[in-house]
Amino acid sequence: MAKKRRKLNKDFEKEIYSSKKNVELVLAKIYDIDDEDIQKEYMSAFNRVVYLYDELKEDYEQKGFNDNSEGFLKNYKNAFNLFESEFEI
């Protein structure tokens, strides 16, 4: 039986790429923090955002654009915005 092709979406791919860049930028800023305790606190809080980004990316790579894609993106963006509002970076 032939494997079903995953549905692609250029705009969604741009969102994923932009999300990746945002995650990389924040991680770089966290790694630049000199105080180890503060760095650990930021990293601990940002881990949820990284997890949600990984989940978003993995789902798209495995299944393509599907019914859950927008939900994954919304969850990631909400977590990222919450992190930004609670932590000055």
C-alpha positions as CSV (number, residue, x, y, z in Angstrom):
1,M,0.0,0.0,0.0
2,A,1.4,3.4,-1.0
3,K,2.3,5.9,1.8
4,K,0.0,8.9,1.8
5,R,1.8,12.1,0.9
6,R,1.9,14.8,3.6
7,K,0.2,18.0,2.8
8,L,2.5,21.0,2.6
9,N,1.7,24.6,3.4
10,K,4.2,27.4,2.5
11,D,2.8,30.0,4.9
12,F,2.9,27.5,7.8
13,E,6.5,26.6,6.9
14,K,7.4,30.3,7.1
15,E,5.8,30.3,10.6
16,I,7.9,27.3,11.6
17,Y,11.1,28.9,10.3
18,S,10.3,32.2,12.1
19,S,9.6,30.3,15.3
20,K,12.9,28.4,15.0
21,K,14.8,31.7,14.7
22,N,13.0,33.2,17.7
23,V,13.8,30.1,19.8
24,E,17.5,30.2,18.7
25,L,17.7,34.0,19.5
26,V,16.2,33.6,23.0
27,L,18.5,30.6,23.7
28,A,21.5,32.6,22.6
29,K,20.5,35.4,25.0
30,I,19.9,32.9,27.8
31,Y,23.4,31.4,27.3
32,D,24.9,34.9,27.4
33,I,23.6,35.4,31.0
34,D,26.6,35.4,33.3
35,D,24.8,34.6,36.6
36,E,24.4,30.8,36.6
37,D,21.3,30.8,38.8
38,I,19.5,33.3,36.7
39,Q,20.5,31.4,33.6
40,K,19.1,28.2,35.0
41,E,15.8,29.9,36.0
42,Y,15.4,31.4,32.5
43,M,16.3,28.1,30.8
44,S,13.9,26.2,33.0
45,A,11.1,28.6,32.1
46,F,12.0,28.5,28.4
47,N,12.1,24.7,28.2
48,R,8.3,24.6,27.7
49,V,8.5,26.9,24.7
50,V,11.3,24.8,23.2
51,Y,9.2,21.6,23.8
52,L,6.2,23.1,22.1
53,Y,8.3,24.3,19.2
54,D,9.8,20.8,18.8
55,E,6.3,19.3,18.9
56,L,5.1,21.7,16.2
57,K,8.0,21.0,14.0
58,E,7.9,17.3,14.4
59,D,4.2,17.1,13.7
60,Y,4.6,19.1,10.5
61,E,7.6,17.0,9.4
62,Q,5.8,13.7,10.0
63,K,2.2,14.5,9.0
64,G,2.4,17.7,7.1
65,F,-0.2,20.4,7.5
66,N,-3.2,18.9,9.2
67,D,-6.1,19.6,11.6
68,N,-3.8,19.9,14.6
69,S,-1.2,22.2,13.0
70,E,-2.9,25.5,13.9
71,G,-3.4,24.3,17.5
72,F,0.3,23.4,17.8
73,L,1.3,26.8,16.4
74,K,-1.2,28.6,18.8
75,N,0.2,26.7,21.8
76,Y,3.7,27.6,20.9
77,K,2.9,31.2,20.3
78,N,1.0,31.5,23.6
79,A,3.9,29.9,25.5
80,F,6.4,32.2,23.8
81,N,4.4,35.3,24.6
82,L,3.9,34.2,28.2
83,F,7.7,33.7,28.6
84,E,8.4,37.1,27.1
85,S,5.9,38.8,29.4
86,E,7.3,37.2,32.5
87,F,11.0,37.3,31.7
88,E,13.0,40.3,30.5
89,I,15.3,39.0,27.9
